[in-house]
Amino acid sequence: MAKVLPMEDIEDFEEEDELDMVSKHKLEEAAGKHDRVSLASSSSGDSASATLMSSHAMKMGLYSINLGTKFGQRMHAAHMLILPLIPVFILLAQNGTNYATFILQAEEITNVQDQVSNAVDLSTLAQKLQEERAAVALNIFLKRSPTDDLQSLQNLVTNDVDIRKFTLFQTFNATDTVLQSVTTWPDIVWVDFFETKLKFQIQHSIFRTKIREGEKSIFDVLNWYNEIINFILDYISLSIHDSDVSDFYRYIIGFKNLLRSVEYSGKSGIYALRYFSQGTIERHHHHEFIRFEILRKEYLNQTFNFMPELRVEYEKAAKAQLYEFAQSLVIKLETYPNANDSLVASVGYFSQLLEYAASTQKILDGLTQGIEKFVAKELARFESHKTVPLALLIILALFIPIVAYVTLQATTSMFNDILLTRRFSEIYDEKVETYKREKKKTEKLLTDLLPRQIIHQMKKGKVPEPESFNSVSIFLCDIVGFTSLASESTAHQIVDLLNTLYNLFDIRLENYDVYKVETIGDAYMVASGVPEVNDHHAAEISKMALDLLAKVVTFEVQHKPGYRIKLRMGIHSGSCVAGVVGTKIPHYSVFGETVEIAGLMEATSEPMKIQITESTMVLLEQSGSFNYIQRDQTTIPEKLGNMSTFWLIGRSNAGIDHNNQQNGLTHEKEL
């Protein structure tokens, strides 16, 4: 049963207008009394003021301040001083944070600048080691002496590469020169010979000596160079941190991936040289070549994904070269074109490999220059931007003493007779606002329980007479299996469930021209056309029923996860009598055969369906905005005779109003 107010509350509601005047007179009397006390007690200092203000403490959240005491006035002055400065302190913190952020970002860019510089030196060393590896492999495959020059082989070169510079002596010297220029050595302490640059030079010199003496096979060479180059590349990848500054990460990732791609081209090149020099290649070596070739292309594509502008430059260089074509020959195990013997094929491929490495290195150099320019630009930008928050910090620091001085001067003049008079005015305003809020609460509570026109009649002392309504629509629904659900739940859980469900229904009812009559247990009754007459009551009650049905589909029972409640709904249109029943606890209700038939429609309905009578269907037919089908068979009491009933299944497209289009409340969409 819906909660209602006793008659005493309605009488209080009727007399609320008188309260405003009474409160006003009381406050005026209090203010006048204060004036008299102030005049009579002026010789006693602050005691009268303190006595008067002790009952009017200022609330400050969790505590209050008594303005009638010196301590309270000092506290109030402190509040007046601190509160205006809070925004200033916030701005100080904000600009201080911005300034610190710019400083940190500038330091980060400076660190990245150093990291990039070291990475460039190490990448140059890696390039020379790659060339040294290729030169050693060529000499081993062609079985040439380390002291032989390559003049005789230059005539076999078909491009602009000068392979005469790639004797062992020259490549070793070139690598040593670059090695001497490296200022920062990789901190790879877990590898003994890589702990310092001197240890590496000694170890590498020993290995070179064994190469000259023919003590190292091609696989020893490949393993050694692959290992030391991988150490260098890994260090480069770890030493350059991926910065969050702008789109700098694109340059860094592109740089790292391009270095890896060049390295895998060198690794696959060793196996390709072996194939062209011997005319054959072992199966597992061929698989290694294909693996390195796939990795080369994968890292190259990753570079282009982050730096699309490099693709055009690369493809332009690739068109003028035969490197990609030569790589495909090894994959297919085909012979080198126009090569009469293995020497021509080996030299031809070696020159193509060097040309490809040179063109890729050119792209890498351009990318390195782009990184250096970007770093310099970002560093300049951060240096310029940090001046703004610094200037604001100085201005705000100067502004604080000015604000403090002005605030203290303003608060000094507040503690006088004008302040007390103003305080009484504020107290009066607060009382009025409190009264208005309570009045609104009472009005809302009454209008939720009784129709507004009934309240007005009862306020005037009239007893509302019952009214007859020729055409109304009554809606009833209840929860299927409620008894079983109640037996499996506690009383508290059932109350929470009904409160949640009925609150949902009450909110939806506000969108329609309907009136909630009452709730009894799990039964929910709504009427349209009463107490205010309207010609569209059947359509309003039907739209509401479809809306409630749609909401129930997604309603969850909190204490039974996964359990979905189902409703039976019934609607009937006809005449009824409505009026207020009771005097101690008045209640507005509806009576008549229409209510009984609506209850019968609900009782004989099926779960999650809305059963309507023929009279409701006729009214809905006039609106032409609803879809329904006739029910095949139902059991109707004999006293009602033959009765056709229908299932209300939804609304037609022509009948969907603008609000339903916005909120998606049609039954068909919810299902």
C-alpha positions as a printed Julia matrix, in Angstrom:
671×3 Matrix{Float64}:
   0.0     0.0     0.0
   1.4     3.41   -0.9
   2.31    5.66    2.02
  -0.08    8.57    2.73
  -0.05   11.5     5.11
  -2.39   11.84    8.07
  -4.82   14.74    8.16
  -2.57   16.6    10.61
   0.08   16.97    7.9
  -2.48   18.35    5.48
  -3.53   20.88    8.11
   0.12   21.83    8.61
   0.45   22.23    4.87
  -2.58   24.56    4.93
  -1.09   26.73    7.64
   2.46   26.94    6.27
   1.94   30.42    4.84
   1.4    31.71    8.36
   4.78   30.36    9.45
   6.65   32.73    7.18
   5.15   35.79    8.85
   5.65   34.4    12.37
   9.32   33.62   11.69
   9.82   37.06   10.26
   8.32   38.76   13.32
  10.45   36.65   15.66
  13.61   37.53   13.78
  12.7    41.21   13.75
  12.13   41.08   17.5
  15.51   39.4    17.98
  17.22   42.07   15.88
  15.49   44.84   17.82
  16.46   43.23   21.11
  20.06   43.09   19.97
  20.03   46.79   19.16
  18.76   47.54   22.66
  21.36   45.29   24.27
  24.11   46.89   22.23
  23.09   50.41   23.28
  22.62   49.51   26.92
  25.8    47.51   27.22
  28.22   49.65   25.31
  30.22   50.29   28.48
  30.79   46.59   29.02
  32.96   46.16   25.89
  32.52   42.98   23.9
  30.65   40.99   26.56
  27.17   41.83   25.23
  28.24   41.08   21.69
  29.89   37.87   22.8
  26.78   36.82   24.73
  24.51   37.57   21.79
  26.69   35.95   19.12
  27.45   32.83   21.14
  24.1    31.4    20.0
  24.8    32.24   16.34
  28.02   30.4    15.6
  29.16   30.32   11.98
  29.24   26.8    10.58
  32.49   25.93    8.83
  31.86   22.39    7.66
  32.92   20.08   10.46
  33.34   22.92   12.96
  31.88   26.32   13.78
  33.28   29.76   14.62
  31.75   32.0    17.29
  32.0    35.53   15.94
  31.21   36.92   19.42
  34.69   36.09   20.71
  38.09   37.51   19.87
  39.35   34.06   18.98
  36.4    33.52   16.67
  37.05   36.85   14.97
  40.71   35.97   14.49
  39.7    32.6    13.06
  37.26   34.31   10.72
  39.95   36.76    9.63
  42.29   33.85    8.98
  39.64   32.21    6.84
  39.09   35.42    4.92
  42.84   35.66    4.34
  43.43   32.05    3.33
  40.39   31.43    1.14
  41.16   34.17   -1.45
  44.72   32.89   -1.62
  43.7    29.31   -2.38
  43.27   30.04   -6.14
  46.59   31.87   -6.06
  48.28   28.88   -4.45
  46.64   26.61   -7.01
  48.0    28.78   -9.81
  51.39   28.76   -8.13
  51.35   24.99   -7.92
  50.12   24.67  -11.48
  52.74   27.0   -12.94
  55.42   25.54  -10.71
  54.5    22.1   -12.0
  54.55   23.37  -15.59
  57.92   24.97  -15.07
  59.34   21.81  -13.48
  57.83   19.75  -16.31
  59.51   21.91  -18.94
  62.81   21.66  -17.05
  62.53   17.87  -16.87
  61.54   17.62  -20.53
  64.48   19.82  -21.51
  66.78   17.57  -19.47
  65.21   14.53  -21.1
  65.81   15.98  -24.55
  69.41   16.79  -23.57
  69.91   13.21  -22.38
  68.39   11.9   -25.59
  70.72   14.17  -27.54
  73.7    12.59  -25.81
  72.25    9.11  -26.31
  71.73    9.72  -30.02
  75.27   11.07  -30.39
  76.72    7.95  -28.75
  74.41    5.73  -30.78
  75.62    7.33  -34.02
  79.25    6.59  -33.09
  78.4     2.98  -32.25
  76.27    2.55  -35.39
  79.26    3.73  -37.47
  81.41    1.13  -35.7
  78.77   -1.52  -36.43
  78.79   -0.49  -40.1
  82.57   -0.9   -40.32
  82.39   -4.28  -38.61
  79.73   -5.34  -41.13
  81.99   -4.28  -44.02
  84.89   -6.08  -42.35
  82.78   -9.23  -42.05
  81.84   -9.09  -45.73
  85.45   -8.53  -46.78
  86.69  -11.46  -44.68
  83.97  -13.7   -46.1
  84.88  -12.71  -49.68
  88.54  -13.53  -49.12
  87.7   -16.88  -47.54
  85.21  -17.89  -50.24
  87.53  -16.84  -53.08
  90.52  -18.4   -51.25
  92.59  -15.29  -51.64
  95.63  -14.34  -49.58
  95.12  -11.54  -47.03
  97.9    -9.6   -48.76
  96.34   -9.83  -52.24
  94.83   -6.7   -53.68
  91.46   -6.71  -55.43
  92.51   -4.91  -58.6
  91.86   -7.96  -60.73
  88.38   -8.28  -59.35
  87.43   -4.65  -59.95
  87.05   -5.39  -63.66
  84.25   -7.82  -62.82
  82.2    -5.17  -60.98
  79.11   -3.99  -62.89
  78.19   -0.99  -60.7
  80.01    2.02  -59.22
  81.33    0.2   -56.15
  85.11    0.25  -55.71
  85.85   -3.11  -54.11
  89.58   -2.39  -54.11
  89.03   -0.62  -50.77
  87.8    -3.85  -49.21
  91.06   -5.68  -48.76
  91.57   -7.08  -45.29
  94.27   -4.54  -44.55
  92.15   -1.55  -45.53
  88.95   -2.71  -43.84
  90.84   -3.53  -40.63
  92.4    -0.07  -40.6
  89.05    1.62  -41.29
  87.45   -0.23  -38.39
  90.33    0.65  -36.05
  90.05    4.32  -36.98
  86.34    4.43  -36.12
  86.97    2.4   -32.97
  89.45    5.0   -31.71
  86.85    7.79  -32.19
  84.21    6.06  -30.04
  84.05    8.08  -26.81
  81.43    6.09  -24.9
  81.95    2.35  -24.78
  79.0    -0.02  -24.24
  78.61   -1.05  -20.63
  78.3    -4.79  -21.28
  79.87   -6.14  -18.11
  78.54   -9.67  -18.54
  80.86  -10.17  -21.54
  84.47  -10.18  -20.4
  86.12   -8.97  -23.63
  83.47   -6.24  -24.01
  83.98   -4.78  -20.54
  86.34   -2.09  -21.88
  87.32   -0.87  -25.31
  90.92   -1.97  -24.77
  89.88   -5.55  -23.95
  87.78   -5.64  -27.09
  90.62   -4.31  -29.25
  92.95   -7.0   -27.9
  90.45   -9.8   -28.42
  89.49   -8.59  -31.88
  93.16   -8.27  -32.93
  93.79  -11.85  -31.85
  90.85  -13.02  -33.93
  92.08  -11.06  -36.98
  95.5   -12.67  -36.65
  93.9   -16.11  -36.75
  91.92  -15.07  -39.84
  95.15  -14.03  -41.63
  96.77  -17.32  -40.69
  93.77  -19.26  -41.98
  92.87  -20.74  -38.63
  89.25  -19.58  -38.71
  86.5   -21.01  -40.87
  83.74  -18.94  -42.39
  81.36  -20.06  -39.64
  83.81  -18.98  -36.95
  83.97  -15.62  -38.69
  80.22  -15.39  -38.98
  79.65  -16.28  -35.34
  82.26  -13.82  -34.07
  81.09  -10.83  -36.08
  77.44  -11.62  -35.51
  78.04  -11.76  -31.77
  79.92   -8.48  -31.41
  77.61   -6.61  -33.79
  74.56   -7.9   -31.92
  76.1    -6.67  -28.66
  76.49   -3.21  -30.15
  73.0    -3.09  -31.64
  71.42   -4.34  -28.43
  73.23   -1.65  -26.49
  72.02    1.01  -28.94
  68.43   -0.21  -28.56
  68.64   -0.08  -24.77
  70.62    3.14  -24.48
  68.2     5.31  -26.5
  65.01    5.55  -24.48
  61.68    5.93  -26.28
  60.77    9.48  -25.32
  57.2    10.77  -24.97
  58.15   14.12  -26.44
  55.97   14.9   -29.48
  56.4    12.25  -32.23
  60.08   11.71  -31.41
  59.42    8.02  -30.82
  58.94    7.57  -34.59
  62.5     8.64  -35.27
  63.93    6.45  -32.52
  62.02    3.3   -33.51
  62.77    3.9   -37.2
  66.48    4.33  -36.4
  66.64    1.11  -34.36
  64.7    -0.95  -36.92
  66.79    0.31  -39.83
  69.99   -0.67  -37.99
  68.57   -4.18  -37.5
  67.57   -4.4   -41.16
  71.1    -3.5   -42.31
  72.56   -6.12  -39.97
  70.28   -8.88  -41.28
  71.19   -7.94  -44.84
  74.84   -8.5   -43.91
  74.08  -11.85  -42.25
  72.11  -13.12  -45.22
  74.83  -11.76  -47.53
  77.42  -14.15  -46.08
  75.28  -17.16  -47.02
  74.57  -15.66  -50.45
  78.33  -15.22  -51.06
  78.85  -18.86  -50.09
  76.15  -19.91  -52.55
  77.48  -17.88  -55.5
  81.12  -18.82  -54.82
  80.46  -22.56  -54.5
  77.41  -22.88  -56.75
  75.55  -24.74  -54.02
  74.41  -24.3   -50.42
  73.48  -26.71  -47.66
  69.8   -27.01  -46.81
  70.08  -25.66  -43.27
  72.25  -22.78  -44.47
  69.63  -21.99  -47.09
  67.02  -21.92  -44.34
  69.17  -19.53  -42.32
  69.49  -17.26  -45.36
  65.72  -17.19  -45.81
  65.21  -16.46  -42.1
  67.62  -13.55  -42.17
  66.05  -12.25  -45.37
  62.57  -12.34  -43.81
  63.84  -10.49  -40.73
  65.57   -7.9   -42.93
  62.35   -7.14  -44.77
  60.28   -7.19  -41.58
  62.48   -4.62  -39.84
  62.53   -2.58  -43.04
  58.74   -2.56  -43.24
  58.51   -1.64  -39.56
  60.79    1.31  -40.3
  58.53    2.44  -43.13
  55.44    2.06  -40.94
  56.83    4.61  -38.49
  58.65    6.72  -41.08
  56.63    6.52  -44.35
  58.71    9.3   -45.89
  61.75    6.96  -46.02
  59.96    4.45  -48.27
  60.13    6.71  -51.34
  63.87    7.25  -50.92
  64.48    3.54  -50.39
  62.42    2.42  -53.4
  64.13    4.99  -55.59
  67.53    3.58  -54.65
  66.33   -0.06  -54.93
  65.17    0.41  -58.54
  68.71    1.28  -59.63
  70.17   -1.81  -57.89
  70.09   -5.55  -58.41
  70.37   -6.46  -54.73
  66.73   -7.49  -54.23
  66.91   -9.47  -57.47
  70.08  -11.23  -56.31
  68.45  -12.1   -52.99
  65.53  -13.69  -54.86
  68.01  -15.8   -56.87
  69.4   -17.31  -53.67
  65.91  -17.99  -52.36
  65.02  -19.8   -55.61
  68.53  -21.35  -55.85
  69.03  -19.9   -59.33
  72.33  -18.85  -60.93
  73.6   -15.3   -61.14
  72.81  -13.76  -64.57
  75.62  -13.3   -67.12
  78.07  -15.07  -64.79
  80.29  -17.61  -66.55
  81.87  -18.86  -63.35
  81.57  -18.59  -59.59
  84.15  -15.79  -59.4
  82.05  -13.47  -61.56
  78.92  -14.35  -59.6
  80.62  -13.82  -56.23
  82.16  -10.48  -57.17
  78.92   -9.34  -58.79
  76.88  -10.17  -55.7
  79.51   -8.68  -53.37
  79.36   -5.38  -55.25
  75.56   -5.39  -55.12
  75.68   -6.1   -51.38
  78.08   -3.19  -50.84
  75.97   -0.89  -52.98
  72.84   -1.83  -51.06
  74.63   -1.29  -47.73
  75.9     2.11  -48.9
  72.44    3.27  -50.05
  70.83    2.03  -46.83
  73.56    3.71  -44.81
  72.81    6.93  -46.68
  69.17    6.68  -45.59
  70.33    5.93  -42.06
  72.58    8.99  -42.09
  69.67   11.13  -43.25
  67.51    9.73  -40.48
  70.28   10.46  -37.96
  70.47   14.06  -39.16
  66.67   14.29  -38.86
  66.88   13.06  -35.27
  69.56   15.59  -34.41
  67.54   18.44  -35.96
  64.39   17.31  -34.19
  66.16   17.1   -30.84
  67.65   20.56  -31.29
  64.25   22.0   -32.27
  62.47   20.42  -29.3
  65.17   21.59  -26.93
  64.81   25.16  -28.19
  61.02   24.93  -27.87
  61.14   23.76  -24.26
  63.68   26.43  -23.38
  61.36   29.12  -24.77
  58.19   27.69  -23.22
  59.51   27.54  -19.69
  59.83   31.33  -19.55
  56.04   31.77  -19.42
  55.41   29.77  -16.2
  58.52   31.34  -14.68
  57.12   34.82  -15.32
  53.75   33.8   -13.88
  55.45   32.41  -10.78
  57.15   35.75  -10.18
  53.9    37.69  -10.71
  51.93   35.43   -8.38
  54.64   35.62   -5.72
  54.34   39.43   -5.81
  50.55   39.25   -5.83
  50.25   37.26   -2.59
  51.32   40.07   -0.17
  49.0    42.5    -1.97
  46.04   40.14   -1.56
  46.94   39.55    2.08
  47.07   43.28    2.83
  43.76   44.04    1.11
  42.02   41.09    2.78
  43.19   42.02    6.26
  42.03   45.61    5.76
  38.62   44.38    4.59
  38.12   41.95    7.47
  38.99   44.59   10.06
  35.9    46.67    9.19
  33.57   43.66    9.31
  33.46   43.25   13.09
  31.15   46.13   14.07
  27.46   46.77   14.53
  26.87   46.58   10.77
  28.37   43.08   10.74
  25.99   41.93   13.5
  22.98   43.46   11.77
  24.0    41.82    8.51
  24.44   38.55   10.31
  20.86   38.74   11.61
  19.72   39.39    8.07
  21.63   36.34    6.9
  20.11   34.26    9.68
  16.67   35.39    8.6
  17.43   34.52    4.97
  18.68   31.11    6.02
  15.5    30.48    8.0
  13.38   31.53    5.04
  15.33   29.3     2.69
  15.01   26.39    5.1
  11.29   27.02    5.36
  10.94   27.13    1.58
  12.84   23.9     1.16
  10.7    22.16    3.76
   7.58   23.58    2.17
   8.6    22.21   -1.21
   9.29   18.82    0.34
   5.83   18.79    1.95
   4.15   19.88   -1.28
   5.94   17.2    -3.25
   5.08   14.51   -0.7
   1.41   15.48   -0.73
   1.19   15.65   -4.52
   2.8    12.22   -4.71
   0.11   10.79   -2.46
  -3.04   12.65   -3.51
  -4.12   14.47   -6.68
  -3.44   18.18   -6.58
  -7.1    19.21   -6.95
  -8.02   16.92   -4.04
  -5.35   18.56   -1.88
  -6.74   22.03   -2.67
 -10.24   20.95   -1.67
  -9.03   19.39    1.59
  -6.99   22.51    2.41
 -10.21   24.53    2.17
 -11.87   22.15    4.61
 -14.07   20.47    2.01
 -14.67   16.73    1.87
 -14.03   15.64   -1.75
 -17.09   14.03   -3.3
 -16.69   10.81   -5.34
 -16.64   11.41   -9.11
 -17.85    9.28  -11.99
 -15.69    9.0   -15.09
 -17.22    7.75  -18.33
 -14.02    6.6   -20.0
 -10.75    5.73  -18.31
  -8.06    3.09  -18.72
  -6.85    0.95  -15.82
  -3.49   -0.88  -15.81
  -2.58   -3.68  -13.42
   0.57   -5.81  -13.21
   2.15   -8.21  -10.78
   5.33  -10.28  -10.54
   5.15  -13.85  -11.83
   6.33  -16.34   -9.2
   6.52  -13.69   -6.5
   5.45  -16.11   -3.77
   8.23  -18.53   -4.68
  10.75  -15.68   -4.9
   9.65  -14.35   -1.51
  10.06  -17.78    0.08
  13.67  -17.9    -1.15
  14.52  -14.37    0.04
  14.61  -12.49    3.3
  12.05   -9.84    4.11
  14.72   -7.15    3.76
  15.66   -8.41    0.29
  12.02   -8.44   -0.85
  11.5    -4.88    0.39
  14.66   -3.73   -1.39
  13.54   -5.48   -4.58
  10.07   -3.9    -4.57
  11.46   -0.48   -3.7
  13.99   -0.63   -6.56
  11.41   -1.91   -9.06
   8.66    0.54   -8.06
  11.07    3.46   -8.02
  11.99    2.53  -11.59
   8.29    2.41  -12.5
   7.56    5.73  -10.75
  10.31    7.47  -12.71
   8.95    6.16  -16.03
   5.39    7.22  -15.13
   6.49   10.86  -15.11
   6.75   10.7   -18.92
   3.07    9.91  -19.42
  -0.35   11.38  -18.6
  -1.16    8.73  -15.99
  -1.8     8.54  -12.24
  -0.37    5.91   -9.92
  -3.27    4.63   -7.83
  -1.64    2.21   -5.42
   0.67   -0.75   -4.85
  -0.4    -3.8    -2.89
   2.45   -6.26   -2.37
   3.7    -7.08   -5.85
   0.62   -5.58   -7.55
   0.96   -2.18   -9.23
  -2.08   -0.16  -10.38
  -2.03    2.86  -12.7
  -4.92    4.82  -14.24
  -5.22    7.34  -17.05
  -8.18    9.66  -17.57
  -8.59   10.0   -13.82
  -8.49   12.26  -11.8
  -7.89   14.54  -14.82
 -10.02   13.69  -17.83
  -8.25   13.14  -21.17
  -9.26   11.65  -24.52
  -6.04    9.7   -25.07
  -5.99    7.65  -21.89
  -5.83    4.29  -23.68
  -2.81    5.38  -25.75
  -1.04    6.85  -22.71
  -1.56    3.76  -20.55
  -0.47    1.49  -23.44
   2.73    3.47  -24.09
   3.47    3.33  -20.38
   2.86   -0.45  -20.25
   5.22   -1.06  -23.18
   7.83    1.16  -21.54
   7.63   -0.7   -18.22
   7.79   -4.06  -19.99
  10.91   -2.95  -21.83
  12.58   -1.8   -18.61
  11.83   -5.07  -16.84
  13.75   -6.96  -19.55
  17.01   -5.46  -18.31
  16.09   -5.26  -14.61
  18.35   -7.33  -12.37
  17.52   -8.7    -8.93
  20.46   -7.64   -6.79
  20.37  -10.52   -4.32
  19.85  -13.17   -7.04
  22.39  -12.54   -9.84
  21.17  -13.84  -13.17
  17.54  -14.02  -12.04
  15.14  -12.05  -14.23
  11.69  -11.13  -12.99
   8.67  -11.43  -15.26
   5.46   -9.43  -15.15
   1.85  -10.14  -16.09
   0.05   -7.05  -17.33
  -3.59   -6.26  -18.07
  -5.42   -3.19  -19.37
  -9.11   -2.41  -19.62
 -10.95    0.77  -20.63
 -14.35    1.76  -19.33
 -16.16    3.8   -16.71
 -15.33    4.01  -13.02
 -15.88    5.93   -9.81
 -12.96    7.61   -8.02
 -12.71    9.36   -4.71
 -10.98    9.75   -1.37
 -11.49    6.93    1.1
 -10.85    7.44    4.82
 -10.35   10.49    6.99
  -7.48    9.65    9.33
  -5.34    8.29    6.49
  -7.07    9.47    3.3
  -6.41    7.57    0.13
  -7.51    8.29   -3.43
  -8.73    5.15   -5.16
 -10.83    3.95   -8.12
 -13.76    1.5    -8.06
 -16.05   -0.3   -10.44
 -16.31   -3.12  -12.9
 -13.54   -1.58  -15.03
 -11.07   -2.15  -12.19
 -12.24   -5.74  -11.77
 -11.91   -6.49  -15.49
  -8.43   -4.9   -15.55
  -7.48   -7.17  -12.66
  -8.92  -10.12  -14.58
  -6.85   -9.17  -17.63
  -3.75   -9.16  -15.47
  -4.62  -12.44  -13.73
  -5.26  -14.3   -17.03
  -2.3   -12.74  -18.86
   0.94  -14.56  -19.54
   4.45  -13.69  -18.35
   5.97  -10.68  -20.11
   2.78  -10.02  -22.08
   0.17   -7.26  -22.01
  -3.43   -8.42  -22.34
  -5.98   -5.78  -23.33
  -9.74   -5.93  -23.76
 -11.67   -5.17  -26.9
 -12.76   -1.78  -25.51
  -9.11   -0.76  -25.11
  -8.32   -2.13  -28.56
 -11.08    0.02  -30.12
  -9.61    3.16  -28.54
  -6.11    2.22  -29.68
  -7.42    1.57  -33.16
  -8.46    5.21  -33.35
  -4.92    6.36  -32.71
  -3.52    3.89  -35.27
  -0.15    3.77  -33.58
  -0.11    0.36  -31.89
   0.3    -3.25  -32.94
  -1.75   -6.0   -31.33
  -3.02   -9.49  -32.12
  -6.1   -11.31  -30.92
  -5.57  -13.89  -28.25
  -6.57  -17.41  -29.26
  -8.35  -18.51  -26.11
  -8.66  -17.45  -22.48
 -10.8   -18.41  -19.52
 -13.32  -15.68  -18.62
 -15.84  -15.85  -15.78
 -19.34  -16.63  -17.02
 -20.84  -13.45  -15.6
 -18.76  -11.42  -18.09
 -20.08  -13.38  -21.07
 -18.07  -13.8   -24.24
 -15.08  -11.47  -24.31
 -12.36  -11.09  -26.92
  -8.94  -10.12  -25.63
  -5.79   -9.06  -27.42
  -2.05   -9.04  -26.92
  -0.5    -5.57  -27.11
   2.84   -6.28  -28.81
   4.3    -2.88  -29.63
   3.97    0.41  -31.4
   3.9     1.04  -35.11
   6.57    3.24  -36.7
   4.03    5.97  -37.34
   3.19    6.16  -33.66
   6.65    6.51  -32.15
   6.82   10.02  -30.75
   9.9    12.23  -30.56
  10.76   11.44  -26.95
  10.7     7.68  -27.57
  12.96    8.14  -30.59
  15.51    9.9   -28.4
  15.42    7.55  -25.44
  15.0     4.24  -27.29
  12.03    3.2   -25.21
  10.04    1.18  -27.73
   9.23   -2.36  -26.67
  10.51   -3.85  -29.9
  13.96   -2.28  -29.51
  14.31   -3.32  -25.89
  13.46   -6.95  -26.74
